[in-house]
Structures are given as structure tokens and as C-alpha cells.
Amino acid sequence: MSSVRAAVVSDSYSARLCRAHNDANLIALGGRVMGAELAKRIVDIFLETEFLGQQHAVRIGMFPEIEKRN
């Protein structure tokens, strides 16, 4: 079973980092907070960004244990 790792994103920087560092696989965009062009740019950046792994993978690997406890 794969986990959902969601992030609220309002700019291109956070779109890039939530993928690269947290391996997010879902983003939430505020419909009243940004225009359509910014939303498209954010989605493009999110989809194009690769997970960096390495030290970030250690943190992501902790999620299943945390989920079991909660």
C-alpha cells in the first residue's frame, strides 16, 4: 500500500521542495489564492521535479512506523 504525501503549495519554490525533499505525490492549490497561470506553472514544476532521495529518504522511511503508532 502506498502512502499519500500531500502538500499545500502556493509558489514554485514550495512545489519544487515538497517533491525534492518530501517525495510529495499530491498537491493542494488554493483556488482563490492564485491565478490560473501560476497554478499551471506550479503543477508543471511539481510534475517535473524528482525526489532527491539520500538523506530525505531516511525521513520518508519513518512515515510507515509513525502511521502505525497513530
C-alpha positions as CSV (number, residue, x, y, z in Angstrom):
1,M,0.0,0.0,0.0
2,S,1.4,3.4,-0.9
3,S,1.1,6.4,1.2
4,V,-0.4,9.8,0.3
5,R,2.1,12.6,0.9
6,A,0.3,15.8,0.3
7,A,1.4,19.4,0.5
8,V,-0.3,22.8,0.3
9,V,1.6,24.7,-2.3
10,S,1.3,28.4,-3.1
11,D,4.5,29.1,-5.1
12,S,7.1,27.4,-7.3
13,Y,9.7,27.1,-4.6
14,S,7.4,25.1,-2.3
15,A,6.3,23.0,-5.3
16,R,9.9,22.1,-6.0
17,L,10.9,21.4,-2.4
18,C,7.8,19.3,-1.5
19,R,8.8,16.9,-4.3
20,A,12.5,17.0,-3.9
21,H,12.7,16.7,-0.1
22,N,9.4,15.1,0.9
23,D,8.5,13.0,-2.1
24,A,5.0,14.5,-2.1
25,N,2.7,12.8,-4.5
26,L,-0.3,15.2,-4.2
27,I,-0.5,19.0,-4.0
28,A,-3.4,21.3,-3.0
29,L,-3.8,24.7,-4.6
30,G,-6.0,27.5,-3.3
31,G,-8.5,28.4,-6.0
32,R,-9.0,31.9,-4.6
33,V,-5.3,32.5,-3.8
34,M,-3.7,32.3,-7.2
35,G,-4.4,32.8,-10.8
36,A,-4.6,30.1,-13.5
37,E,-1.1,30.8,-15.0
38,L,0.6,30.5,-11.6
39,A,-1.3,27.3,-10.8
40,K,-0.2,25.8,-14.2
41,R,3.4,26.7,-13.5
42,I,3.3,25.2,-10.0
43,V,1.8,22.0,-11.4
44,D,4.5,21.8,-14.1
45,I,7.3,22.3,-11.6
46,F,5.8,19.7,-9.3
47,L,5.5,17.1,-12.0
48,E,9.0,17.8,-13.4
49,T,10.8,17.6,-10.1
50,E,12.5,14.4,-9.0
51,F,12.7,13.2,-5.4
52,L,16.3,13.7,-4.3
53,G,16.4,10.6,-2.0
54,Q,19.5,10.2,0.1
55,Q,19.1,11.9,3.5
56,H,15.5,12.7,2.7
57,A,14.7,9.1,2.1
58,V,15.5,8.3,5.7
59,R,12.8,10.7,6.9
60,I,10.3,9.3,4.3
61,G,11.1,5.8,5.5
62,M,10.0,6.8,9.0
63,F,6.4,7.5,7.9
64,P,5.0,4.0,8.0
65,E,6.1,3.5,11.6
66,I,4.6,6.8,12.6
67,E,1.4,5.8,10.9
68,K,1.3,2.5,12.7
69,R,1.6,4.3,16.1
70,N,-1.2,6.7,15.3
